[in-house]
């Protein structure tokens, strides 16, 4: 199909329409004309259409440390990580320049800054003060509150639950 230029934050990238039929159905549902597109194969943008890096990495110990400070149980689901690391120190994900799982190499991107959505309980929808209240006491950076870190993988491939992570 013809090339369409779309904006992803500050980047303009080439895309192609996936299905005009599906776009028509979505447009009707939203009461707004939209197109369903996929990023063009030739586009080399980390994260493709995502607003940041493609993978969010978080250690279980980071969440446990937060819960201890907040004196509250906070599900890891609130933070939407793609990869959860067991048996690593709290906030180790902030420090690893690279790690490997199986044949895939992952390179550290930037810290994940957090917003108010983390204050919404993922099952009940209830809104509370945590975890932002506690983050303000120990995870505040110049550009916001950071918890977890984004990583970019070097190639496509599969990883499995329980695979060993090797920091390089």
FENVEN-V961186 format. One record per residue. N is the residue number from 1. RES is the residue in one letter. SS is DSSP state (~ for helix, > for strand, _ for the rest). PSI is psi in degrees with one decimal (NA if undefined). Layout:
BEGIN
<<N | RES | SS | PSI> <N | RES | SS | PSI>>
END
This chain:
BEGIN
<<1 | X | _ | 170.5> <2 | X | _ | 153.1> <3 | X | > | 132.7> <4 | X | > | 138.6> <5 | X | > | 123.6> <6 | X | > | 154.9> <7 | X | > | 127.1> <8 | X | > | 102.7> <9 | X | _ | -112.1> <10 | X | _ | -3.3> <11 | X | > | 138.1> <12 | X | > | 125.2> <13 | X | > | 155.9> <14 | X | > | 142.5> <15 | X | > | 168.3> <16 | X | > | 141.7> <17 | X | > | 138.0> <18 | X | _ | -50.4> <19 | X | _ | 117.9> <20 | X | ~ | -29.8> <21 | X | ~ | -46.7> <22 | X | ~ | -41.4> <23 | X | ~ | -38.8> <24 | X | ~ | -41.7> <25 | X | ~ | -43.8> <26 | X | ~ | -40.6> <27 | X | ~ | -42.3> <28 | X | ~ | -44.9> <29 | X | ~ | -41.2> <30 | X | ~ | -10.0> <31 | X | _ | 37.6> <32 | X | _ | 136.4> <33 | X | _ | 123.0> <34 | X | _ | 164.1> <35 | X | _ | 143.2> <36 | X | _ | 116.7> <37 | X | > | 160.9> <38 | X | > | 150.4> <39 | X | > | 143.0> <40 | X | _ | 144.1> <41 | X | _ | -34.6> <42 | X | _ | -8.2> <43 | X | _ | 128.3> <44 | X | _ | 81.0> <45 | X | _ | 122.0> <46 | X | _ | 132.0> <47 | X | _ | -5.9> <48 | X | _ | -105.8> <49 | X | _ | -6.7> <50 | X | _ | 158.0> <51 | X | _ | -1.0> <52 | X | _ | -138.0> <53 | X | _ | 156.2> <54 | X | _ | -26.2> <55 | X | > | 129.4> <56 | X | > | 123.5> <57 | X | > | 136.5> <58 | X | > | 139.1> <59 | X | > | 148.0> <60 | X | ~ | -34.7> <61 | X | ~ | -31.0> <62 | X | ~ | -43.3> <63 | X | ~ | -42.0> <64 | X | ~ | -42.1> <65 | X | ~ | -40.1> <66 | X | ~ | -46.8> <67 | X | ~ | -40.1> <68 | X | ~ | -42.4> <69 | X | ~ | -40.9> <70 | X | ~ | -14.4> <71 | X | _ | 46.1> <72 | X | _ | 153.6> <73 | X | _ | 121.3> <74 | X | _ | 112.6> <75 | X | _ | 139.7> <76 | X | ~ | -22.3> <77 | X | ~ | -30.4> <78 | X | ~ | -28.8> <79 | X | ~ | -4.1> <80 | X | _ | 46.5> <81 | X | _ | 149.3> <82 | X | _ | -34.0> <83 | X | > | 124.9> <84 | X | > | 127.4> <85 | X | > | 127.1> <86 | X | _ | 164.0> <87 | X | _ | 44.6> <88 | X | _ | 149.6> <89 | X | _ | 157.4> <90 | X | _ | 134.2> <91 | X | _ | 16.3> <92 | X | ~ | -30.5> <93 | X | ~ | -21.1> <94 | X | ~ | -22.6> <95 | X | _ | -23.1> <96 | X | _ | 119.4> <97 | X | _ | -36.2> <98 | X | > | 152.2> <99 | X | > | 161.9> <100 | X | > | 137.3> <101 | X | > | 118.8> <102 | X | _ | -128.3> <103 | X | _ | -4.0> <104 | X | > | 136.3> <105 | X | > | 138.2> <106 | X | > | 133.7> <107 | X | > | 134.3> <108 | X | > | 135.9> <109 | X | > | -103.9> <110 | X | > | 163.7> <111 | X | > | 149.5> <112 | X | > | 112.6> <113 | X | > | 143.5> <114 | X | > | 148.4> <115 | X | _ | -173.6> <116 | X | ~ | -19.2> <117 | X | ~ | -25.2> <118 | X | ~ | -14.6> <119 | X | ~ | -4.7> <120 | X | > | 124.1> <121 | X | _ | 127.1> <122 | X | _ | -19.8> <123 | X | _ | -36.0> <124 | X | _ | -20.7> <125 | X | _ | -0.1> <126 | X | _ | 136.7> <127 | X | > | 132.4> <128 | X | _ | -175.3> <129 | X | _ | -28.8> <130 | X | _ | 149.6> <131 | X | _ | -3.5> <132 | X | ~ | -36.4> <133 | X | ~ | -46.0> <134 | X | ~ | -39.0> <135 | X | ~ | -37.3> <136 | X | ~ | -22.7> <137 | X | ~ | -15.8> <138 | X | ~ | -3.2> <139 | X | _ | 16.9> <140 | X | > | 129.0> <141 | X | > | 175.8> <142 | X | _ | -37.9> <143 | X | _ | 13.4> <144 | X | > | -164.2> <145 | X | > | 129.5> <146 | X | > | 138.0> <147 | X | > | 114.0> <148 | X | > | 169.5> <149 | X | > | 142.6> <150 | X | > | 144.0> <151 | X | > | 154.4> <152 | X | > | 132.0> <153 | X | > | 152.6> <154 | X | _ | -15.7> <155 | X | _ | 167.9> <156 | X | _ | 149.8> <157 | X | _ | 179.0> <158 | X | _ | 146.0> <159 | X | _ | 157.9> <160 | X | _ | 150.9> <161 | X | _ | 133.3> <162 | X | _ | -8.2> <163 | X | _ | 149.5> <164 | X | _ | 138.7> <165 | X | > | 131.8> <166 | X | > | 119.8> <167 | X | > | 130.8> <168 | X | _ | NA>>
END
